[in-house]
Amino acid sequence: MISSKYLHQVQALLLSGFMSLIMSGAISLINLGFVDNFISIWFHAWIVAYAIAFPSVLLVFPIARKFATVIASK
């Protein structure tokens, strides 16, 4: 198992993976429809999106947590 001190990195890894998978699939479907090679196009789009999403989440997550704490504490 991974140590709990890496919780935020593991959350970022999972969150960015799920979100980029869902979003790349939705955008690919909207733009292309169900074409013959949809799965391979979606997979390629997901890999590119994941490569951008994971570092982005690592950078933005602390800022979002601060804003959420302020909003939720009122």
C-alpha positions, 0 to 999 in steps of 0.5 A, a space after each residue: 500500500 501507499 503511505 497516507 502521506 501521499 493521499 493528495 497525490 493519489 487523489 490527484 492521480 485518480 481525479 485527473 484520470 477519471 475526469 479526463 477519461 469522461 471529458 475526452 470521451 464526451 468531447 470525442 463523441 460530440 465532435 465525431 459521433 460513433 465512428 468505426 475507430 471511436 475507442 482508439 480515438 478516445 483512448 488517444 485523446 484521453 492519454 493526451 488529456 491525462 498528461 495535461 490534467 494530472 500536473 494541472 490538478 497537482 497545481 490547482 488542488 491546493 488553491 481549490 482546497 483553500 477556496 472550498 474551506 473559505 466557502 464551506 466555513 461560512 
